[in-house]
Each structure stands twice: as structure tokens, then as C-alpha cells.
């Protein structure tokens, strides 16, 4: 979904707007349609960061599972050899 960031040339108000196909953007503050479209890099990079975080979270989950498995294995070892 394309979310664009605009700066109004009329009142300098900056805002993000979801632009529907064929829709016309207008400043929510003064209603002007004389808008300057800003770079959309923020929207792209925040999406990229979200995906990177999801990947990192999955990696951390895998790591902690391995860690728990090893702790369980250690506990089993202790149980078997502690009698
Ligand atoms: Zn405006």
C-alpha cells in the first residue's frame, strides 16, 4: 500500500497520506493541493527493519531453543548419573 509523505507548499504542514489509485492528495490542515511529495524511503526502510527484526527474533528463538535443549540434556545427564 503506497503511503506517501507530503509537505504542503501552502502552510508547510508535513503529513503522511495513503494515496488511493486516482485519488488526489490534499493538505489536511489547509486543504491545499499544492503539495510537495517527500521521499518515501522512511516507509521502505521501516518495512525492511520490521522484516530484519522478525528474522532476528526467529534466530533468537532458535538459539534459545537450542540452549534449552542443551540444559535439558544436561539435566538428564545429571539425573542418570546422580544415583
Ligand atoms: Zn496546508
PDB file of the backbone (N, CA, C, O) and the ligand in Angstrom, with CONECT records:
HET     ZN  A 101       1
ATOM      1  N   UNK A   1       0.849  -1.207   0.000  1.00  0.00           N
ATOM      2  CA  UNK A   1       0.000   0.000   0.000  1.00  0.00           C
ATOM      3  C   UNK A   1       0.876   1.246   0.000  1.00  0.00           C
ATOM      4  O   UNK A   1       1.733   1.402   0.870  1.00  0.00           O
ATOM      5  N   UNK A   2       0.674   2.105  -0.940  1.00  0.00           N
ATOM      6  CA  UNK A   2       1.569   3.269  -1.044  1.00  0.00           C
ATOM      7  C   UNK A   2       1.176   4.371  -0.059  1.00  0.00           C
ATOM      8  O   UNK A   2       0.116   4.989  -0.166  1.00  0.00           O
ATOM      9  N   UNK A   3       2.059   4.586   0.888  1.00  0.00           N
ATOM     10  CA  UNK A   3       1.869   5.713   1.803  1.00  0.00           C
ATOM     11  C   UNK A   3       2.941   6.735   1.476  1.00  0.00           C
ATOM     12  O   UNK A   3       4.135   6.445   1.549  1.00  0.00           O
ATOM     13  N   UNK A   4       2.513   7.917   1.121  1.00  0.00           N
ATOM     14  CA  UNK A   4       3.453   8.951   0.738  1.00  0.00           C
ATOM     15  C   UNK A   4       3.500  10.027   1.807  1.00  0.00           C
ATOM     16  O   UNK A   4       2.535  10.270   2.531  1.00  0.00           O
ATOM     17  N   UNK A   5       4.645  10.653   1.873  1.00  0.00           N
ATOM     18  CA  UNK A   5       4.792  11.766   2.787  1.00  0.00           C
ATOM     19  C   UNK A   5       4.791  13.036   1.956  1.00  0.00           C
ATOM     20  O   UNK A   5       5.504  13.145   0.958  1.00  0.00           O
ATOM     21  N   UNK A   6       3.985  13.985   2.380  1.00  0.00           N
ATOM     22  CA  UNK A   6       3.854  15.231   1.644  1.00  0.00           C
ATOM     23  C   UNK A   6       4.208  16.409   2.530  1.00  0.00           C
ATOM     24  O   UNK A   6       4.115  16.364   3.757  1.00  0.00           O
ATOM     25  N   UNK A   7       4.614  17.452   1.852  1.00  0.00           N
ATOM     26  CA  UNK A   7       4.753  18.735   2.526  1.00  0.00           C
ATOM     27  C   UNK A   7       3.903  19.730   1.759  1.00  0.00           C
ATOM     28  O   UNK A   7       4.014  19.866   0.540  1.00  0.00           O
ATOM     29  N   UNK A   8       3.054  20.421   2.500  1.00  0.00           N
ATOM     30  CA  UNK A   8       2.161  21.387   1.877  1.00  0.00           C
ATOM     31  C   UNK A   8       2.946  22.655   1.563  1.00  0.00           C
ATOM     32  O   UNK A   8       3.635  23.207   2.421  1.00  0.00           O
ATOM     33  N   UNK A   9       2.828  23.103   0.318  1.00  0.00           N
ATOM     34  CA  UNK A   9       3.524  24.342  -0.050  1.00  0.00           C
ATOM     35  C   UNK A   9       2.762  25.564   0.476  1.00  0.00           C
ATOM     36  O   UNK A   9       3.311  26.662   0.569  1.00  0.00           O
ATOM     37  N   UNK A  10       1.520  25.355   0.808  1.00  0.00           N
ATOM     38  CA  UNK A  10       0.722  26.479   1.293  1.00  0.00           C
ATOM     39  C   UNK A  10       1.036  26.826   2.734  1.00  0.00           C
ATOM     40  O   UNK A  10       1.242  27.995   3.062  1.00  0.00           O
ATOM     41  N   UNK A  11       1.075  25.789   3.626  1.00  0.00           N
ATOM     42  CA  UNK A  11       1.232  26.071   5.057  1.00  0.00           C
ATOM     43  C   UNK A  11       2.425  25.336   5.650  1.00  0.00           C
ATOM     44  O   UNK A  11       2.657  25.412   6.857  1.00  0.00           O
ATOM     45  N   UNK A  12       3.196  24.616   4.811  1.00  0.00           N
ATOM     46  CA  UNK A  12       4.393  23.900   5.253  1.00  0.00           C
ATOM     47  C   UNK A  12       4.070  22.742   6.190  1.00  0.00           C
ATOM     48  O   UNK A  12       4.965  22.206   6.843  1.00  0.00           O
ATOM     49  N   UNK A  13       2.801  22.353   6.262  1.00  0.00           N
ATOM     50  CA  UNK A  13       2.414  21.209   7.081  1.00  0.00           C
ATOM     51  C   UNK A  13       2.898  19.930   6.418  1.00  0.00           C
ATOM     52  O   UNK A  13       2.697  19.729   5.220  1.00  0.00           O
ATOM     53  N   UNK A  14       3.540  19.063   7.202  1.00  0.00           N
ATOM     54  CA  UNK A  14       4.008  17.784   6.667  1.00  0.00           C
ATOM     55  C   UNK A  14       3.110  16.680   7.169  1.00  0.00           C
ATOM     56  O   UNK A  14       2.726  16.662   8.338  1.00  0.00           O
ATOM     57  N   UNK A  15       2.777  15.765   6.293  1.00  0.00           N
ATOM     58  CA  UNK A  15       1.862  14.692   6.697  1.00  0.00           C
ATOM     59  C   UNK A  15       2.077  13.484   5.805  1.00  0.00           C
ATOM     60  O   UNK A  15       2.591  13.588   4.691  1.00  0.00           O
ATOM     61  N   UNK A  16       1.669  12.334   6.326  1.00  0.00           N
ATOM     62  CA  UNK A  16       1.708  11.104   5.548  1.00  0.00           C
ATOM     63  C   UNK A  16       0.299  10.801   5.091  1.00  0.00           C
ATOM     64  O   UNK A  16      -0.673  11.016   5.815  1.00  0.00           O
ATOM     65  N   UNK A  17       0.212  10.299   3.878  1.00  0.00           N
ATOM     66  CA  UNK A  17      -1.111  10.077   3.319  1.00  0.00           C
ATOM     67  C   UNK A  17      -1.099   8.785   2.525  1.00  0.00           C
ATOM     68  O   UNK A  17      -0.205   8.541   1.715  1.00  0.00           O
ATOM     69  N   UNK A  18      -2.091   7.980   2.766  1.00  0.00           N
ATOM     70  CA  UNK A  18      -2.307   6.798   1.941  1.00  0.00           C
ATOM     71  C   UNK A  18      -3.038   7.251   0.687  1.00  0.00           C
ATOM     72  O   UNK A  18      -4.163   7.745   0.753  1.00  0.00           O
ATOM     73  N   UNK A  19      -2.386   7.076  -0.450  1.00  0.00           N
ATOM     74  CA  UNK A  19      -2.948   7.590  -1.694  1.00  0.00           C
ATOM     75  C   UNK A  19      -3.601   6.447  -2.454  1.00  0.00           C
ATOM     76  O   UNK A  19      -2.925   5.519  -2.900  1.00  0.00           O
ATOM     77  N   UNK A  20      -4.890   6.517  -2.597  1.00  0.00           N
ATOM     78  CA  UNK A  20      -5.624   5.516  -3.360  1.00  0.00           C
ATOM     79  C   UNK A  20      -5.475   5.812  -4.845  1.00  0.00           C
ATOM     80  O   UNK A  20      -5.223   6.947  -5.250  1.00  0.00           O
ATOM     81  N   UNK A  21      -5.636   4.774  -5.637  1.00  0.00           N
ATOM     82  CA  UNK A  21      -5.475   4.933  -7.077  1.00  0.00           C
ATOM     83  C   UNK A  21      -6.470   5.985  -7.586  1.00  0.00           C
ATOM     84  O   UNK A  21      -7.676   5.876  -7.366  1.00  0.00           O
ATOM     85  N   UNK A  22      -5.948   6.981  -8.253  1.00  0.00           N
ATOM     86  CA  UNK A  22      -6.804   8.023  -8.806  1.00  0.00           C
ATOM     87  C   UNK A  22      -7.213   9.072  -7.793  1.00  0.00           C
ATOM     88  O   UNK A  22      -7.846  10.068  -8.140  1.00  0.00           O
ATOM     89  N   UNK A  23      -6.848   8.844  -6.530  1.00  0.00           N
ATOM     90  CA  UNK A  23      -7.212   9.827  -5.516  1.00  0.00           C
ATOM     91  C   UNK A  23      -6.308  11.034  -5.588  1.00  0.00           C
ATOM     92  O   UNK A  23      -5.184  10.955  -6.084  1.00  0.00           O
ATOM     93  N   UNK A  24      -6.793  12.128  -5.102  1.00  0.00           N
ATOM     94  CA  UNK A  24      -5.992  13.343  -5.130  1.00  0.00           C
ATOM     95  C   UNK A  24      -5.661  13.743  -3.702  1.00  0.00           C
ATOM     96  O   UNK A  24      -6.545  13.841  -2.851  1.00  0.00           O
ATOM     97  N   UNK A  25      -4.394  13.970  -3.451  1.00  0.00           N
ATOM     98  CA  UNK A  25      -3.964  14.325  -2.103  1.00  0.00           C
ATOM     99  C   UNK A  25      -4.213  15.809  -1.851  1.00  0.00           C
ATOM    100  O   UNK A  25      -4.037  16.649  -2.733  1.00  0.00           O
ATOM    101  N   UNK A  26      -4.623  16.101  -0.639  1.00  0.00           N
ATOM    102  CA  UNK A  26      -4.823  17.498  -0.254  1.00  0.00           C
ATOM    103  C   UNK A  26      -4.353  17.660   1.184  1.00  0.00           C
ATOM    104  O   UNK A  26      -4.443  16.725   1.981  1.00  0.00           O
ATOM    105  N   UNK A  27      -3.865  18.816   1.508  1.00  0.00           N
ATOM    106  CA  UNK A  27      -3.383  19.088   2.844  1.00  0.00           C
ATOM    107  C   UNK A  27      -4.532  18.995   3.841  1.00  0.00           C
ATOM    108  O   UNK A  27      -5.559  19.649   3.657  1.00  0.00           O
ATOM    109  N   UNK A  28      -4.375  18.179   4.913  1.00  0.00           N
ATOM    110  CA  UNK A  28      -5.457  18.056   5.899  1.00  0.00           C
ATOM    111  C   UNK A  28      -5.613  19.321   6.743  1.00  0.00           C
ATOM    112  O   UNK A  28      -6.613  19.499   7.437  1.00  0.00           O
ATOM    113  N   UNK A  29      -4.627  20.178   6.672  1.00  0.00           N
ATOM    114  CA  UNK A  29      -4.673  21.377   7.520  1.00  0.00           C
ATOM    115  C   UNK A  29      -5.333  22.557   6.811  1.00  0.00           C
ATOM    116  O   UNK A  29      -6.184  23.238   7.383  1.00  0.00           O
ATOM    117  N   UNK A  30      -4.933  22.793   5.558  1.00  0.00           N
ATOM    118  CA  UNK A  30      -5.469  23.961   4.869  1.00  0.00           C
ATOM    119  C   UNK A  30      -6.230  23.588   3.603  1.00  0.00           C
ATOM    120  O   UNK A  30      -6.841  24.444   2.962  1.00  0.00           O
ATOM    121  N   UNK A  31      -6.190  22.282   3.240  1.00  0.00           N
ATOM    122  CA  UNK A  31      -6.963  21.846   2.084  1.00  0.00           C
ATOM    123  C   UNK A  31      -6.285  22.110   0.755  1.00  0.00           C
ATOM    124  O   UNK A  31      -6.851  21.822  -0.299  1.00  0.00           O
ATOM    125  N   UNK A  32      -5.080  22.655   0.791  1.00  0.00           N
ATOM    126  CA  UNK A  32      -4.378  22.965  -0.446  1.00  0.00           C
ATOM    127  C   UNK A  32      -3.956  21.684  -1.151  1.00  0.00           C
ATOM    128  O   UNK A  32      -3.606  20.695  -0.506  1.00  0.00           O
ATOM    129  N   UNK A  33      -3.990  21.709  -2.470  1.00  0.00           N
ATOM    130  CA  UNK A  33      -3.496  20.565  -3.242  1.00  0.00           C
ATOM    131  C   UNK A  33      -2.130  20.865  -3.828  1.00  0.00           C
ATOM    132  O   UNK A  33      -1.625  20.110  -4.660  1.00  0.00           O
ATOM    133  N   UNK A  34      -1.539  21.947  -3.403  1.00  0.00           N
ATOM    134  CA  UNK A  34      -0.199  22.301  -3.863  1.00  0.00           C
ATOM    135  C   UNK A  34       0.797  21.642  -2.921  1.00  0.00           C
ATOM    136  O   UNK A  34       1.302  22.265  -1.988  1.00  0.00           O
ATOM    137  N   UNK A  35       1.069  20.359  -3.186  1.00  0.00           N
ATOM    138  CA  UNK A  35       1.859  19.563  -2.260  1.00  0.00           C
ATOM    139  C   UNK A  35       3.176  19.157  -2.894  1.00  0.00           C
ATOM    140  O   UNK A  35       3.294  18.981  -4.106  1.00  0.00           O
ATOM    141  N   UNK A  36       4.141  19.021  -2.036  1.00  0.00           N
ATOM    142  CA  UNK A  36       5.434  18.512  -2.470  1.00  0.00           C
ATOM    143  C   UNK A  36       5.563  17.104  -1.911  1.00  0.00           C
ATOM    144  O   UNK A  36       5.460  16.897  -0.702  1.00  0.00           O
ATOM    145  N   UNK A  37       5.790  16.130  -2.800  1.00  0.00           N
ATOM    146  CA  UNK A  37       5.902  14.752  -2.330  1.00  0.00           C
ATOM    147  C   UNK A  37       7.307  14.511  -1.810  1.00  0.00           C
ATOM    148  O   UNK A  37       8.293  14.781  -2.495  1.00  0.00           O
ATOM    149  N   UNK A  38       7.383  14.007  -0.605  1.00  0.00           N
ATOM    150  CA  UNK A  38       8.681  13.754   0.004  1.00  0.00           C
ATOM    151  C   UNK A  38       9.155  12.363  -0.392  1.00  0.00           C
ATOM    152  O   UNK A  38       8.397  11.572  -0.954  1.00  0.00           O
ATOM    153  N   UNK A  39      10.403  12.079  -0.096  1.00  0.00           N
ATOM    154  CA  UNK A  39      10.934  10.748  -0.344  1.00  0.00           C
ATOM    155  C   UNK A  39      10.197   9.733   0.512  1.00  0.00           C
ATOM    156  O   UNK A  39       9.837  10.016   1.655  1.00  0.00           O
ATOM    157  N   UNK A  40       9.976   8.552  -0.045  1.00  0.00           N
ATOM    158  CA  UNK A  40       9.245   7.512   0.680  1.00  0.00           C
ATOM    159  C   UNK A  40      10.214   6.512   1.304  1.00  0.00           C
ATOM    160  O   UNK A  40       9.824   5.403   1.670  1.00  0.00           O
ATOM    161  N   UNK A  41      11.478   6.913   1.420  1.00  0.00           N
ATOM    162  CA  UNK A  41      12.489   5.986   1.942  1.00  0.00           C
ATOM    163  C   UNK A  41      12.139   5.523   3.344  1.00  0.00           C
ATOM    164  O   UNK A  41      12.437   4.388   3.716  1.00  0.00           O
ATOM    165  N   UNK A  42      11.511   6.392   4.124  1.00  0.00           N
ATOM    166  CA  UNK A  42      11.189   6.011   5.502  1.00  0.00           C
ATOM    167  C   UNK A  42      10.256   4.808   5.529  1.00  0.00           C
ATOM    168  O   UNK A  42      10.473   3.859   6.282  1.00  0.00           O
ATOM    169  N   UNK A  43       9.209   4.857   4.695  1.00  0.00           N
ATOM    170  CA  UNK A  43       8.250   3.756   4.658  1.00  0.00           C
ATOM    171  C   UNK A  43       8.942   2.474   4.223  1.00  0.00           C
ATOM    172  O   UNK A  43       8.684   1.403   4.771  1.00  0.00           O
ATOM    173  N   UNK A  44       9.826   2.590   3.228  1.00  0.00           N
ATOM    174  CA  UNK A  44      10.530   1.411   2.729  1.00  0.00           C
ATOM    175  C   UNK A  44      11.456   0.857   3.801  1.00  0.00           C
ATOM    176  O   UNK A  44      11.472  -0.347   4.056  1.00  0.00           O
ATOM    177  N   UNK A  45      12.233   1.749   4.433  1.00  0.00           N
ATOM    178  CA  UNK A  45      13.225   1.263   5.385  1.00  0.00           C
ATOM    179  C   UNK A  45      12.562   0.730   6.649  1.00  0.00           C
ATOM    180  O   UNK A  45      13.072  -0.218   7.247  1.00  0.00           O
ATOM    181  N   UNK A  46      11.438   1.310   7.076  1.00  0.00           N
ATOM    182  CA  UNK A  46      10.785   0.784   8.274  1.00  0.00           C
ATOM    183  C   UNK A  46      10.236  -0.606   7.998  1.00  0.00           C
ATOM    184  O   UNK A  46      10.215  -1.458   8.886  1.00  0.00           O
ATOM    185  N   UNK A  47       9.794  -0.835   6.770  1.00  0.00           N
ATOM    186  CA  UNK A  47       9.354  -2.185   6.394  1.00  0.00           C
ATOM    187  C   UNK A  47      10.540  -3.143   6.417  1.00  0.00           C
ATOM    188  O   UNK A  47      10.432  -4.272   6.895  1.00  0.00           O
ATOM    189  N   UNK A  48      11.684  -2.673   5.891  1.00  0.00           N
ATOM    190  CA  UNK A  48      12.877  -3.501   5.890  1.00  0.00           C
ATOM    191  C   UNK A  48      13.335  -3.812   7.300  1.00  0.00           C
ATOM    192  O   UNK A  48      13.759  -4.932   7.587  1.00  0.00           O
ATOM    193  N   UNK A  49      13.252  -2.822   8.186  1.00  0.00           N
ATOM    194  CA  UNK A  49      13.651  -3.022   9.576  1.00  0.00           C
ATOM    195  C   UNK A  49      12.720  -4.030  10.245  1.00  0.00           C
ATOM    196  O   UNK A  49      13.157  -4.878  11.022  1.00  0.00           O
ATOM    197  N   UNK A  50      11.439  -3.923   9.931  1.00  0.00           N
ATOM    198  CA  UNK A  50      10.478  -4.846  10.527  1.00  0.00           C
ATOM    199  C   UNK A  50      10.818  -6.283  10.120  1.00  0.00           C
ATOM    200  O   UNK A  50      10.781  -7.198  10.944  1.00  0.00           O
ATOM    201  N   UNK A  51      11.150  -6.467   8.840  1.00  0.00           N
ATOM    202  CA  UNK A  51      11.491  -7.811   8.377  1.00  0.00           C
ATOM    203  C   UNK A  51      12.794  -8.282   9.023  1.00  0.00           C
ATOM    204  O   UNK A  51      12.916  -9.445   9.407  1.00  0.00           O
ATOM    205  N   UNK A  52      13.761  -7.379   9.141  1.00  0.00           N
ATOM    206  CA  UNK A  52      15.022  -7.745   9.766  1.00  0.00           C
ATOM    207  C   UNK A  52      14.795  -8.133  11.226  1.00  0.00           C
ATOM    208  O   UNK A  52      15.395  -9.089  11.718  1.00  0.00           O
ATOM    209  N   UNK A  53      13.937  -7.398  11.910  1.00  0.00           N
ATOM    210  CA  UNK A  53      13.632  -7.714  13.300  1.00  0.00           C
ATOM    211  C   UNK A  53      12.963  -9.075  13.410  1.00  0.00           C
ATOM    212  O   UNK A  53      13.259  -9.844  14.324  1.00  0.00           O
ATOM    213  N   UNK A  54      12.061  -9.373  12.480  1.00  0.00           N
ATOM    214  CA  UNK A  54      11.381 -10.669  12.506  1.00  0.00           C
ATOM    215  C   UNK A  54      12.391 -11.790  12.316  1.00  0.00           C
ATOM    216  O   UNK A  54      12.317 -12.830  12.971  1.00  0.00           O
ATOM    217  N   UNK A  55      13.341 -11.562  11.404  1.00  0.00           N
ATOM    218  CA  UNK A  55      14.372 -12.576  11.174  1.00  0.00           C
ATOM    219  C   UNK A  55      15.232 -12.753  12.420  1.00  0.00           C
ATOM    220  O   UNK A  55      15.533 -13.877  12.821  1.00  0.00           O
ATOM    221  N   UNK A  56      15.626 -11.634  13.029  1.00  0.00           N
ATOM    222  CA  UNK A  56      16.453 -11.689  14.226  1.00  0.00           C
ATOM    223  C   UNK A  56      15.700 -12.386  15.356  1.00  0.00           C
ATOM    224  O   UNK A  56      16.288 -13.152  16.121  1.00  0.00           O
ATOM    225  N   UNK A  57      14.406 -12.120  15.458  1.00  0.00           N
ATOM    226  CA  UNK A  57      13.602 -12.743  16.509  1.00  0.00           C
ATOM    227  C   UNK A  57      13.545 -14.247  16.296  1.00  0.00           C
ATOM    228  O   UNK A  57      13.625 -15.023  17.248  1.00  0.00           O
ATOM    229  N   UNK A  58      13.405 -14.657  15.020  1.00  0.00           N
ATOM    230  CA  UNK A  58      13.379 -16.093  14.741  1.00  0.00           C
ATOM    231  C   UNK A  58      14.715 -16.724  15.093  1.00  0.00           C
ATOM    232  O   UNK A  58      14.766 -17.808  15.674  1.00  0.00           O
ATOM    233  N   UNK A  59      15.816 -16.026  14.732  1.00  0.00           N
ATOM    234  CA  UNK A  59      17.135 -16.570  15.048  1.00  0.00           C
ATOM    235  C   UNK A  59      17.307 -16.693  16.557  1.00  0.00           C
ATOM    236  O   UNK A  59      17.835 -17.691  17.047  1.00  0.00           O
ATOM    237  N   UNK A  60      16.855 -15.670  17.297  1.00  0.00           N
ATOM    238  CA  UNK A  60      16.988 -15.701  18.747  1.00  0.00           C
ATOM    239  C   UNK A  60      16.161 -16.848  19.319  1.00  0.00           C
ATOM    240  O   UNK A  60      16.586 -17.510  20.266  1.00  0.00           O
ATOM    241  N   UNK A  61      14.984 -17.083  18.747  1.00  0.00           N
ATOM    242  CA  UNK A  61      14.128 -18.163  19.231  1.00  0.00           C
ATOM    243  C   UNK A  61      14.809 -19.500  19.010  1.00  0.00           C
ATOM    244  O   UNK A  61      14.770 -20.375  19.874  1.00  0.00           O
ATOM    245  N   UNK A  62      15.441 -19.658  17.841  1.00  0.00           N
ATOM    246  CA  UNK A  62      16.143 -20.909  17.544  1.00  0.00           C
ATOM    247  C   UNK A  62      17.289 -21.089  18.536  1.00  0.00           C
ATOM    248  O   UNK A  62      17.501 -22.175  19.077  1.00  0.00           O
ATOM    249  N   UNK A  63      18.027 -19.991  18.764  1.00  0.00           N
ATOM    250  CA  UNK A  63      19.155 -20.066  19.701  1.00  0.00           C
ATOM    251  C   UNK A  63      18.683 -20.471  21.090  1.00  0.00           C
ATOM    252  O   UNK A  63      19.282 -21.337  21.728  1.00  0.00           O
ATOM    253  N   UNK A  64      17.594 -19.835  21.562  1.00  0.00           N
ATOM    254  CA  UNK A  64      17.163 -20.122  22.928  1.00  0.00           C
ATOM    255  C   UNK A  64      16.623 -21.548  23.021  1.00  0.00           C
ATOM    256  O   UNK A  64      16.739 -22.185  24.068  1.00  0.00           O
ATOM    257  N   UNK A  65      16.032 -22.056  21.933  1.00  0.00           N
ATOM    258  CA  UNK A  65      15.552 -23.446  21.955  1.00  0.00           C
ATOM    259  C   UNK A  65      16.730 -24.398  22.061  1.00  0.00           C
ATOM    260  O   UNK A  65      16.697 -25.354  22.835  1.00  0.00           O
ATOM    261  N   UNK A  66      17.780 -24.132  21.276  1.00  0.00           N
ATOM    262  CA  UNK A  66      18.982 -24.956  21.364  1.00  0.00           C
ATOM    263  C   UNK A  66      19.532 -24.920  22.784  1.00  0.00           C
ATOM    264  O   UNK A  66      19.954 -25.940  23.330  1.00  0.00           O
ATOM    265  N   UNK A  67      19.519 -23.730  23.367  1.00  0.00           N
ATOM    266  CA  UNK A  67      20.057 -23.563  24.709  1.00  0.00           C
ATOM    267  C   UNK A  67      19.253 -24.383  25.711  1.00  0.00           C
ATOM    268  O   UNK A  67      19.811 -25.059  26.574  1.00  0.00           O
ATOM    269  N   UNK A  68      17.917 -24.309  25.576  1.00  0.00           N
ATOM    270  CA  UNK A  68      17.049 -25.051  26.499  1.00  0.00           C
ATOM    271  C   UNK A  68      17.254 -26.550  26.310  1.00  0.00           C
ATOM    272  O   UNK A  68      17.335 -27.299  27.284  1.00  0.00           O
ATOM    273  N   UNK A  69      17.339 -26.987  25.042  1.00  0.00           N
ATOM    274  CA  UNK A  69      17.566 -28.412  24.773  1.00  0.00           C
ATOM    275  C   UNK A  69      18.844 -28.884  25.450  1.00  0.00           C
ATOM    276  O   UNK A  69      18.899 -29.974  26.020  1.00  0.00           O
ATOM    277  N   UNK A  70      19.872 -28.042  25.377  1.00  0.00           N
ATOM    278  CA  UNK A  70      21.143 -28.439  25.979  1.00  0.00           C
ATOM    279  C   UNK A  70      21.012 -28.514  27.497  1.00  0.00           C
ATOM    280  O   UNK A  70      21.547 -29.418  28.138  1.00  0.00           O
ATOM    281  N   UNK A  71      20.279 -27.531  28.066  1.00  0.00           N
ATOM    282  CA  UNK A  71      20.073 -27.546  29.517  1.00  0.00           C
ATOM    283  C   UNK A  71      19.290 -28.788  29.927  1.00  0.00           C
ATOM    284  O   UNK A  71      19.596 -29.405  30.947  1.00  0.00           O
ATOM    285  N   UNK A  72      18.282 -29.157  29.138  1.00  0.00           N
ATOM    286  CA  UNK A  72      17.501 -30.359  29.426  1.00  0.00           C
ATOM    287  C   UNK A  72      18.395 -31.582  29.348  1.00  0.00           C
ATOM    288  O   UNK A  72      18.331 -32.473  30.195  1.00  0.00           O
ATOM    289  N   UNK A  73      19.240 -31.612  28.306  1.00  0.00           N
ATOM    290  CA  UNK A  73      20.155 -32.733  28.136  1.00  0.00           C
ATOM    291  C   UNK A  73      21.107 -32.805  29.325  1.00  0.00           C
ATOM    292  O   UNK A  73      21.382 -33.895  29.826  1.00  0.00           O
ATOM    293  N   UNK A  74      21.608 -31.677  29.779  1.00  0.00           N
ATOM    294  CA  UNK A  74      22.494 -31.650  30.948  1.00  0.00           C
ATOM    295  C   UNK A  74      21.767 -32.197  32.159  1.00  0.00           C
ATOM    296  O   UNK A  74      22.319 -32.985  32.927  1.00  0.00           O
ATOM    297  N   UNK A  75      20.496 -31.764  32.329  1.00  0.00           N
ATOM    298  CA  UNK A  75      19.716 -32.200  33.486  1.00  0.00           C
ATOM    299  C   UNK A  75      19.494 -33.705  33.429  1.00  0.00           C
ATOM    300  O   UNK A  75      19.594 -34.391  34.446  1.00  0.00           O
ATOM    301  N   UNK A  76      19.194 -34.216  32.244  1.00  0.00           N
ATOM    302  CA  UNK A  76      19.006 -35.660  32.076  1.00  0.00           C
ATOM    303  C   UNK A  76      20.295 -36.395  32.442  1.00  0.00           C
ATOM    304  O   UNK A  76      20.260 -37.427  33.111  1.00  0.00           O
ATOM    305  N   UNK A  77      21.396 -35.873  32.012  1.00  0.00           N
ATOM    306  CA  UNK A  77      22.701 -36.483  32.284  1.00  0.00           C
ATOM    307  C   UNK A  77      22.930 -36.547  33.792  1.00  0.00           C
ATOM    308  O   UNK A  77      23.344 -37.574  34.330  1.00  0.00           O
ATOM    309  N   UNK A  78      22.649 -35.418  34.467  1.00  0.00           N
ATOM    310  CA  UNK A  78      22.846 -35.363  35.917  1.00  0.00           C
ATOM    311  C   UNK A  78      21.953 -36.392  36.605  1.00  0.00           C
ATOM    312  O   UNK A  78      22.396 -37.118  37.495  1.00  0.00           O
ATOM    313  N   UNK A  79      20.674 -36.446  36.173  1.00  0.00           N
ATOM    314  CA  UNK A  79      19.724 -37.386  36.785  1.00  0.00           C
ATOM    315  C   UNK A  79      20.231 -38.822  36.689  1.00  0.00           C
ATOM    316  O   UNK A  79      20.201 -39.581  37.658  1.00  0.00           O
ATOM    317  N   UNK A  80      20.705 -39.178  35.470  1.00  0.00           N
ATOM    318  CA  UNK A  80      21.100 -40.561  35.229  1.00  0.00           C
ATOM    319  C   UNK A  80      22.345 -40.943  36.025  1.00  0.00           C
ATOM    320  O   UNK A  80      22.523 -42.099  36.408  1.00  0.00           O
ATOM    321  N   UNK A  81      23.196 -39.956  36.266  1.00  0.00           N
ATOM    322  CA  UNK A  81      24.477 -40.268  36.892  1.00  0.00           C
ATOM    323  C   UNK A  81      24.554 -39.808  38.328  1.00  0.00           C
ATOM    324  O   UNK A  81      25.638 -39.751  38.910  1.00  0.00           O
ATOM    325  N   UNK A  82      23.394 -39.474  38.913  1.00  0.00           N
ATOM    326  CA  UNK A  82      23.409 -38.929  40.260  1.00  0.00           C
ATOM    327  C   UNK A  82      22.851 -39.953  41.242  1.00  0.00           C
ATOM    328  O   UNK A  82      22.422 -39.603  42.342  1.00  0.00           O
ATOM    329  N   UNK A  83      22.861 -41.215  40.837  1.00  0.00           N
ATOM    330  CA  UNK A  83      22.324 -42.250  41.742  1.00  0.00           C
ATOM    331  C   UNK A  83      23.395 -43.251  42.106  1.00  0.00           C
ATOM    332  O   UNK A  83      23.131 -44.192  42.855  1.00  0.00           O
TER     333      UNK A  83
HETATM  334 ZN    ZN A 101      -1.502  23.114   4.064  1.00  0.00          ZN
END
